[in-house]
Amino acid sequence: METVVSGIRSTGNLHLGNYYGALQNFIKMQNEYNCFFFIADLHSLTTHPTPANLHGNVKQVLVEYLAAGINPDTATIYIQSDVPEVTELYLYLNMNAYMGELERSTSFKDKVRAQPDNVNAGLLTYPVLMAADILIHRATKVPVGKDQEQHLEMSRTFGNRFNRLYNHEYFPEPYAFNFSNNLVKIPGLDGKGKMGKSEGEGNAIFLSDTPEAIRKKVMRAVTDSGPTAENQEKPSEIQNLFDLMKVVSTPDTLVHFDNLYNSCTIRYGDLKKQLAEDMINATAPIRDCINAIAGDAEYLRKVAQQGADKARESASKTIREVREIIGFKKF
C-alpha cells in the first residue's frame, strides 16, 4: 500500500473545519493506505507555548483524533516528538536547504508580518521540518490544503536534492492527495473566511464544545438586515451560514431556509437556532466519545506508546539507510 502522512499542530481544540475538511477523509483513508497521522507538537514550539499548554493541547488532539474515528490499530497515530528520527532527518535536510529559498517561503513572510517580535529560526526552517515529517516515512501522498502546497513542493525539492547530492534515488516524490472528489471547505462564523483556531474564539465550533457554547456562538454569527429583493445573491456572511447548513443539516432543511431567503421572508434568528441544533446533533457522538476517553490516562498512554513504536519502526529504517547513503558507516 502507498503511504499517506498528515499532521495537525497541537495548538488547541479541533473544530468542524478540521473534521469535515480532513478527519472524515482520514477515517476513510486508514482502510486503504498505510497511514501515519501525527500530532505536530514540535511545530508548535515556534510560538513558545508553556509546558502545561503544550501537554494539554497534545492530549486534546490525541483524544479528538480517537473520538473522531481514527483507529490506532489500523492507522499509526503518534506524537511528533516521540520520534527523534524526525529531528535527525530535519538536521540532514537543513544542511542542504538554502537561506534564499527559505526566506522566499510565503508562510515565512506571513509569520514575519504576524509576529515581528518572534522571528525565530524555527519559523525559517518550518518547511524543512515539514519535509522531514513526510520523507521520514517515504510517503507519496500528503492530504494538504492550498495553503500548504508550497511546503509540499519544497519537500519534493529537498528530497530530490538529497537524491542528486548523493547520487541515490532514495526519497520518492510526495504529492498532494485528495481522497474525496468533494472537498469540503468550512467557513467561519465571522463571515470573513474559513473556520480556524487562530481567527478568534467565536469563529470556530470546536468538536468538544458544549451545546450551550454552540448555541451562543451561532447566535452571535454575523448577518445583515435581510434580503431586499426576491432571489437576490446572498452576501458572503449569509452564504457562510448556508454553507454550514449544507454540511450539518438535512437537504430539506436547507431548501426550506433557502426558499424563505429567496422570498424575503427569512428570519435569521430561526435560521441560527436550527443551524445550532443541527451542529449539536452532528457533533454529539464525537463529543460523547471525547468525554468518555479524555479521563482514561492509561488508554491514552497505551495509544501514544503503540503509535510511537510503529512510527519509530518506519522512521528508524529510513534513518539507517540515510546514514549509510551519506557515509556515516560504522567501523
The 8 nearest C-alpha neighbors of each residue, nearest first, counted from 0:
[[1, 32, 33, 2, 31, 3, 34, 30],
 [0, 2, 32, 33, 3, 139, 138, 140],
 [3, 1, 33, 138, 34, 139, 32, 140],
 [2, 4, 34, 140, 138, 141, 33, 35],
 [5, 3, 35, 141, 36, 34, 133, 138],
 [4, 6, 36, 141, 142, 37, 35, 3],
 [7, 5, 37, 36, 38, 39, 8, 4],
 [6, 8, 38, 39, 9, 37, 5, 60],
 [9, 7, 39, 10, 38, 40, 43, 42],
 [10, 8, 57, 56, 40, 39, 11, 38],
 [9, 11, 8, 56, 43, 12, 53, 196],
 [12, 10, 56, 9, 13, 196, 59, 60],
 [11, 13, 205, 59, 14, 60, 56, 10],
 [12, 14, 205, 17, 206, 11, 60, 63],
 [15, 13, 205, 206, 17, 16, 204, 203],
 [14, 16, 18, 17, 204, 19, 205, 206],
 [15, 17, 185, 20, 14, 18, 19, 194],
 [18, 16, 20, 14, 21, 15, 19, 13],
 [17, 19, 22, 15, 16, 21, 20, 23],
 [18, 20, 16, 23, 21, 17, 15, 183],
 [19, 21, 183, 17, 16, 18, 184, 22],
 [22, 20, 17, 24, 18, 23, 19, 25],
 [23, 21, 18, 25, 24, 17, 26, 19],
 [22, 24, 26, 25, 21, 19, 18, 27],
 [23, 25, 27, 22, 26, 21, 28, 178],
 [26, 24, 22, 28, 27, 23, 29, 21],
 [25, 27, 23, 24, 69, 29, 28, 68],
 [28, 26, 24, 25, 29, 30, 23, 31],
 [29, 27, 25, 31, 30, 26, 32, 24],
 [28, 30, 74, 26, 27, 31, 32, 34],
 [29, 31, 28, 32, 27, 73, 26, 74],
 [30, 32, 28, 29, 33, 27, 0, 34],
 [33, 31, 0, 34, 1, 29, 28, 2],
 [32, 34, 2, 0, 1, 3, 29, 35],
 [35, 33, 3, 74, 32, 29, 2, 4],
 [34, 36, 75, 4, 76, 3, 74, 37],
 [37, 35, 76, 5, 6, 4, 75, 34],
 [38, 36, 6, 77, 78, 76, 79, 39],
 [37, 39, 78, 7, 6, 79, 40, 8],
 [40, 38, 8, 79, 42, 41, 7, 9],
 [39, 41, 43, 9, 42, 38, 79, 8],
 [42, 40, 43, 44, 39, 80, 79, 45],
 [43, 41, 40, 44, 39, 45, 8, 125],
 [42, 44, 40, 41, 45, 46, 8, 9],
 [45, 43, 47, 46, 42, 41, 48, 40],
 [44, 46, 43, 47, 121, 122, 42, 119],
 [45, 47, 44, 48, 43, 117, 42, 122],
 [48, 46, 44, 45, 49, 43, 53, 50],
 [49, 47, 53, 46, 52, 44, 50, 43],
 [48, 50, 52, 51, 53, 47, 54, 44],
 [51, 49, 53, 52, 54, 48, 55, 47],
 [50, 52, 54, 49, 53, 55, 48, 56],
 [53, 51, 55, 49, 54, 50, 56, 48],
 [52, 54, 50, 56, 51, 55, 48, 49],
 [55, 53, 57, 51, 52, 56, 50, 58],
 [56, 54, 52, 58, 53, 57, 51, 59],
 [55, 57, 59, 53, 11, 9, 58, 54],
 [58, 56, 9, 54, 60, 59, 55, 53],
 [57, 59, 61, 55, 56, 60, 62, 54],
 [58, 60, 56, 62, 61, 57, 55, 63],
 [59, 61, 63, 57, 62, 58, 64, 56],
 [62, 60, 58, 64, 59, 63, 57, 65],
 [63, 61, 59, 65, 60, 64, 66, 293],
 [62, 64, 66, 60, 65, 61, 67, 59],
 [65, 63, 61, 67, 62, 66, 69, 60],
 [64, 66, 69, 63, 62, 68, 67, 61],
 [67, 65, 63, 288, 285, 68, 289, 64],
 [66, 68, 64, 65, 285, 63, 69, 22],
 [67, 69, 65, 66, 70, 26, 64, 23],
 [70, 68, 65, 26, 64, 67, 71, 74],
 [69, 71, 73, 72, 74, 68, 65, 29],
 [72, 70, 74, 73, 75, 76, 69, 302],
 [73, 71, 70, 74, 75, 305, 69, 302],
 [74, 72, 70, 71, 29, 75, 30, 69],
 [73, 75, 34, 71, 29, 70, 72, 35],
 [74, 76, 35, 306, 71, 36, 34, 77],
 [77, 75, 36, 306, 37, 71, 35, 74],
 [78, 76, 306, 37, 307, 303, 79, 75],
 [77, 79, 38, 81, 37, 80, 39, 303],
 [78, 80, 39, 81, 38, 82, 37, 40],
 [79, 81, 82, 78, 41, 83, 40, 39],
 [82, 80, 79, 78, 307, 83, 77, 311],
 [81, 83, 80, 84, 311, 79, 85, 307],
 [84, 82, 85, 86, 81, 80, 87, 79],
 [83, 85, 87, 82, 86, 314, 88, 315],
 [86, 84, 83, 88, 87, 131, 82, 89],
 [85, 87, 89, 88, 83, 84, 90, 131],
 [88, 86, 84, 90, 89, 85, 91, 83],
 [87, 89, 91, 90, 85, 86, 131, 92],
 [88, 90, 86, 92, 131, 87, 128, 91],
 [91, 89, 93, 87, 88, 92, 86, 94],
 [90, 92, 88, 94, 93, 89, 87, 95],
 [91, 93, 89, 94, 95, 90, 88, 96],
 [94, 92, 96, 90, 95, 91, 89, 127],
 [95, 93, 92, 91, 96, 90, 97, 89],
 [94, 96, 93, 92, 97, 91, 157, 160],
 [97, 95, 93, 94, 92, 98, 157, 101],
 [98, 96, 99, 100, 101, 95, 93, 94],
 [99, 97, 101, 100, 102, 96, 123, 103],
 [98, 100, 102, 101, 97, 103, 96, 104],
 [101, 99, 103, 102, 98, 97, 104, 96],
 [102, 100, 98, 104, 103, 99, 123, 97],
 [101, 103, 99, 104, 100, 98, 107, 123],
 [104, 102, 100, 101, 105, 99, 108, 107],
 [105, 103, 107, 101, 102, 106, 108, 100],
 [104, 106, 108, 107, 109, 103, 149, 102],
 [105, 107, 109, 108, 104, 110, 146, 150],
 [108, 106, 110, 104, 109, 105, 123, 111],
 [107, 109, 111, 105, 106, 110, 112, 104],
 [108, 110, 106, 112, 107, 111, 113, 105],
 [109, 111, 113, 107, 112, 108, 114, 106],
 [112, 110, 115, 108, 114, 109, 113, 118],
 [111, 113, 109, 110, 115, 114, 108, 107],
 [112, 114, 110, 111, 109, 115, 108, 116],
 [115, 113, 111, 116, 117, 112, 110, 118],
 [114, 116, 111, 117, 112, 118, 113, 110],
 [117, 115, 114, 118, 111, 119, 113, 112],
 [116, 118, 114, 115, 119, 111, 46, 45],
 [119, 117, 111, 115, 116, 122, 114, 120],
 [118, 120, 121, 122, 117, 123, 45, 116],
 [121, 119, 123, 122, 124, 118, 125, 45],
 [120, 122, 124, 119, 123, 125, 45, 42],
 [123, 121, 125, 120, 119, 124, 45, 107],
 [122, 124, 120, 121, 125, 101, 107, 102],
 [123, 125, 127, 121, 126, 122, 120, 128],
 [124, 126, 122, 128, 127, 123, 121, 129],
 [127, 125, 129, 124, 128, 150, 130, 153],
 [128, 126, 130, 124, 129, 125, 89, 131],
 [127, 129, 131, 125, 130, 89, 126, 132],
 [128, 130, 126, 132, 127, 131, 125, 133],
 [129, 131, 154, 127, 133, 128, 132, 134],
 [130, 132, 128, 134, 89, 129, 133, 135],
 [133, 131, 129, 130, 135, 134, 85, 128],
 [134, 132, 130, 131, 135, 138, 136, 4],
 [133, 135, 137, 131, 136, 132, 130, 138],
 [134, 136, 314, 137, 131, 133, 132, 317],
 [137, 135, 134, 138, 314, 313, 133, 317],
 [138, 136, 134, 135, 170, 171, 133, 139],
 [137, 139, 2, 136, 3, 133, 140, 173],
 [138, 140, 173, 172, 2, 174, 171, 3],
 [141, 139, 3, 174, 176, 173, 138, 175],
 [140, 142, 175, 176, 4, 3, 143, 174],
 [143, 141, 176, 175, 177, 5, 140, 144],
 [144, 142, 147, 141, 175, 145, 148, 176],
 [143, 145, 146, 147, 148, 142, 175, 177],
 [144, 146, 148, 147, 143, 149, 175, 150],
 [145, 147, 144, 148, 149, 143, 106, 150],
 [148, 146, 150, 145, 149, 144, 143, 151],
 [147, 149, 151, 145, 150, 146, 152, 144],
 [150, 148, 152, 151, 147, 153, 146, 104],
 [151, 149, 153, 147, 148, 152, 126, 154],
 [150, 152, 154, 148, 153, 149, 155, 147],
 [151, 153, 149, 155, 154, 150, 148, 156],
 [152, 154, 156, 150, 151, 155, 157, 149],
 [155, 153, 130, 151, 157, 156, 152, 158],
 [154, 156, 158, 152, 153, 172, 157, 159],
 [155, 157, 153, 159, 154, 158, 160, 152],
 [158, 156, 160, 154, 159, 155, 153, 161],
 [159, 157, 155, 161, 160, 156, 170, 154],
 [158, 160, 162, 156, 161, 157, 155, 163],
 [161, 159, 157, 163, 162, 158, 164, 156],
 [160, 162, 164, 158, 159, 163, 157, 165],
 [161, 163, 167, 159, 168, 160, 165, 166],
 [164, 162, 166, 160, 165, 161, 159, 167],
 [163, 165, 161, 162, 166, 160, 167, 159],
 [164, 166, 167, 163, 162, 161, 324, 325],
 [167, 165, 163, 162, 164, 168, 161, 169],
 [166, 168, 162, 165, 169, 163, 324, 164],
 [169, 167, 162, 170, 166, 163, 171, 159],
 [168, 170, 167, 162, 171, 158, 161, 321],
 [169, 171, 158, 137, 168, 172, 134, 162],
 [172, 170, 137, 173, 139, 169, 138, 158],
 [171, 173, 155, 139, 174, 170, 158, 159],
 [174, 172, 139, 140, 138, 155, 171, 141],
 [173, 175, 140, 139, 141, 176, 172, 151],
 [176, 174, 141, 142, 140, 143, 177, 173],
 [175, 177, 142, 141, 140, 178, 174, 143],
 [176, 178, 179, 142, 180, 175, 182, 143],
 [179, 177, 176, 24, 180, 28, 142, 27],
 [178, 180, 181, 177, 182, 24, 176, 183],
 [181, 179, 182, 178, 177, 183, 176, 24],
 [180, 182, 179, 183, 177, 178, 184, 20],
 [183, 181, 180, 179, 184, 20, 177, 178],
 [182, 184, 20, 181, 185, 19, 16, 246],
 [185, 183, 20, 186, 182, 16, 193, 19],
 [184, 186, 16, 193, 194, 183, 243, 187],
 [187, 185, 193, 194, 192, 239, 184, 188],
 [186, 194, 188, 193, 202, 189, 203, 192],
 [187, 189, 202, 220, 190, 203, 221, 186],
 [188, 190, 202, 187, 191, 221, 220, 236],
 [191, 189, 236, 188, 221, 192, 187, 239],
 [192, 190, 189, 187, 236, 193, 235, 188],
 [193, 191, 186, 187, 190, 194, 189, 239],
 [192, 194, 186, 187, 185, 195, 184, 191],
 [187, 195, 193, 186, 203, 16, 185, 202],
 [194, 196, 198, 197, 203, 193, 202, 187],
 [195, 197, 198, 199, 203, 11, 194, 200],
 [196, 198, 195, 199, 200, 202, 194, 10],
 [199, 197, 195, 196, 202, 200, 194, 203],
 [198, 200, 202, 201, 197, 196, 203, 195],
 [201, 199, 202, 203, 198, 196, 197, 204],
 [200, 202, 199, 216, 203, 188, 189, 204],
 [201, 203, 188, 187, 189, 199, 200, 198],
 [204, 202, 194, 201, 187, 195, 205, 14],
 [203, 205, 14, 15, 213, 206, 208, 202],
 [206, 204, 14, 208, 207, 13, 203, 15],
 [205, 207, 14, 208, 13, 286, 282, 15],
 [206, 208, 286, 205, 209, 289, 12, 285],
 [209, 207, 205, 206, 212, 213, 210, 204],
 [208, 210, 212, 211, 213, 207, 286, 279],
 [211, 209, 213, 212, 279, 214, 208, 276],
 [212, 210, 214, 209, 213, 215, 208, 216],
 [211, 213, 215, 209, 210, 214, 208, 216],
 [214, 212, 210, 216, 215, 211, 217, 275],
 [213, 215, 211, 275, 217, 212, 216, 218],
 [214, 216, 212, 218, 213, 217, 211, 219],
 [217, 215, 213, 219, 214, 218, 201, 212],
 [216, 218, 220, 219, 214, 215, 275, 271],
 [217, 219, 215, 220, 216, 271, 214, 272],
 [220, 218, 216, 217, 215, 221, 201, 188],
 [221, 219, 188, 217, 218, 189, 222, 216],
 [220, 222, 189, 190, 236, 219, 188, 223],
 [223, 221, 237, 236, 220, 224, 267, 225],
 [222, 224, 225, 221, 237, 236, 226, 234],
 [225, 223, 222, 226, 227, 267, 266, 221],
 [224, 226, 223, 227, 263, 265, 267, 222],
 [227, 225, 263, 228, 260, 231, 224, 229],
 [226, 228, 225, 263, 229, 231, 224, 230],
 [229, 227, 226, 231, 230, 263, 261, 262],
 [228, 230, 261, 262, 231, 263, 227, 226],
 [231, 229, 261, 228, 232, 262, 260, 263],
 [230, 232, 229, 228, 233, 261, 226, 227],
 [233, 231, 234, 230, 226, 238, 261, 229],
 [232, 234, 238, 237, 231, 235, 226, 236],
 [235, 233, 237, 236, 238, 232, 223, 239],
 [234, 236, 238, 237, 239, 190, 233, 191],
 [235, 237, 190, 239, 238, 234, 222, 221],
 [238, 236, 239, 240, 235, 234, 233, 222],
 [237, 239, 235, 241, 240, 236, 233, 242],
 [238, 240, 242, 236, 237, 241, 186, 235],
 [241, 239, 243, 237, 242, 238, 244, 236],
 [240, 242, 244, 238, 243, 239, 245, 237],
 [243, 241, 239, 245, 244, 240, 238, 246],
 [244, 242, 240, 241, 246, 245, 239, 247],
 [243, 245, 241, 248, 246, 247, 242, 274],
 [246, 244, 242, 243, 248, 247, 241, 253],
 [245, 247, 244, 243, 248, 242, 19, 249],
 [246, 248, 244, 277, 278, 245, 281, 243],
 [249, 247, 244, 277, 245, 246, 252, 250],
 [248, 250, 252, 251, 253, 247, 245, 244],
 [251, 249, 253, 252, 254, 248, 245, 255],
 [252, 250, 254, 249, 253, 255, 248, 256],
 [253, 251, 255, 249, 250, 254, 248, 256],
 [252, 254, 250, 251, 255, 256, 257, 244],
 [255, 253, 257, 251, 252, 256, 258, 250],
 [256, 254, 252, 258, 253, 257, 251, 259],
 [257, 255, 259, 258, 253, 254, 260, 252],
 [256, 258, 254, 260, 259, 255, 253, 261],
 [259, 257, 261, 256, 255, 260, 254, 262],
 [258, 260, 265, 256, 264, 262, 257, 261],
 [261, 259, 265, 263, 257, 258, 262, 264],
 [260, 262, 230, 229, 258, 263, 259, 257],
 [261, 263, 229, 259, 260, 264, 258, 230],
 [264, 262, 260, 261, 226, 265, 229, 259],
 [265, 263, 259, 262, 260, 266, 261, 226],
 [264, 266, 259, 260, 263, 267, 256, 225],
 [267, 265, 268, 269, 270, 264, 225, 259],
 [266, 268, 270, 269, 271, 265, 222, 225],
 [267, 269, 271, 266, 270, 272, 218, 273],
 [268, 270, 272, 267, 271, 266, 273, 265],
 [271, 269, 267, 273, 268, 272, 274, 266],
 [270, 272, 274, 268, 273, 269, 218, 275],
 [273, 271, 269, 275, 274, 270, 268, 276],
 [272, 274, 276, 270, 271, 275, 277, 269],
 [275, 273, 271, 277, 272, 276, 270, 278],
 [274, 276, 278, 272, 214, 277, 273, 217],
 [277, 275, 279, 273, 278, 274, 280, 272],
 [278, 276, 280, 274, 279, 275, 248, 247],
 [279, 277, 281, 275, 276, 280, 247, 274],
 [278, 280, 276, 277, 282, 281, 210, 283],
 [279, 281, 277, 283, 278, 282, 276, 284],
 [282, 280, 278, 279, 283, 277, 247, 284],
 [281, 283, 279, 285, 280, 284, 286, 278],
 [282, 284, 286, 280, 285, 281, 279, 287],
 [285, 283, 287, 286, 282, 288, 281, 280],
 [286, 284, 288, 66, 287, 282, 283, 67],
 [285, 287, 289, 283, 207, 288, 284, 282],
 [288, 286, 284, 290, 285, 289, 283, 291],
 [287, 289, 291, 285, 66, 290, 286, 284],
 [290, 288, 286, 291, 287, 66, 292, 293],
 [289, 291, 287, 288, 293, 292, 286, 294],
 [292, 290, 288, 289, 293, 287, 294, 295],
 [291, 293, 295, 294, 289, 290, 288, 62],
 [294, 292, 290, 295, 289, 291, 62, 296],
 [293, 295, 292, 296, 291, 290, 299, 297],
 [296, 294, 292, 298, 297, 293, 299, 291],
 [295, 297, 299, 298, 294, 300, 293, 292],
 [298, 296, 300, 299, 295, 301, 302, 294],
 [299, 297, 301, 300, 296, 295, 302, 292],
 [298, 300, 302, 296, 301, 297, 303, 295],
 [301, 299, 303, 297, 298, 302, 304, 296],
 [300, 302, 298, 304, 299, 303, 305, 297],
 [301, 303, 299, 305, 300, 304, 306, 298],
 [302, 304, 300, 306, 301, 305, 77, 307],
 [305, 303, 307, 301, 306, 302, 300, 308],
 [304, 306, 302, 308, 307, 303, 301, 309],
 [307, 305, 77, 76, 303, 309, 75, 304],
 [306, 308, 304, 310, 77, 305, 309, 81],
 [307, 309, 311, 305, 306, 310, 304, 312],
 [310, 308, 306, 312, 311, 307, 305, 75],
 [309, 311, 307, 313, 312, 308, 306, 314],
 [312, 310, 314, 308, 313, 309, 315, 82],
 [311, 313, 309, 310, 315, 314, 308, 316],
 [312, 314, 311, 310, 316, 315, 136, 309],
 [315, 313, 311, 317, 135, 316, 312, 136],
 [314, 316, 318, 317, 312, 311, 313, 319],
 [315, 317, 319, 314, 318, 313, 320, 312],
 [318, 316, 314, 320, 315, 319, 321, 135],
 [319, 317, 321, 315, 320, 316, 322, 314],
 [320, 318, 316, 322, 317, 321, 315, 323],
 [319, 321, 323, 317, 318, 322, 324, 316],
 [320, 322, 318, 324, 323, 319, 317, 325],
 [323, 321, 327, 325, 319, 320, 324, 318],
 [322, 324, 326, 320, 321, 325, 327, 328],
 [323, 325, 321, 326, 322, 320, 165, 167],
 [326, 324, 322, 323, 327, 321, 165, 328],
 [325, 327, 323, 324, 328, 322, 321, 329],
 [328, 326, 322, 323, 325, 329, 324, 321],
 [327, 329, 326, 323, 330, 322, 325, 324],
 [328, 330, 327, 323, 326, 322, 319, 325],
 [329, 328, 327, 326, 323, 322, 319, 325]]
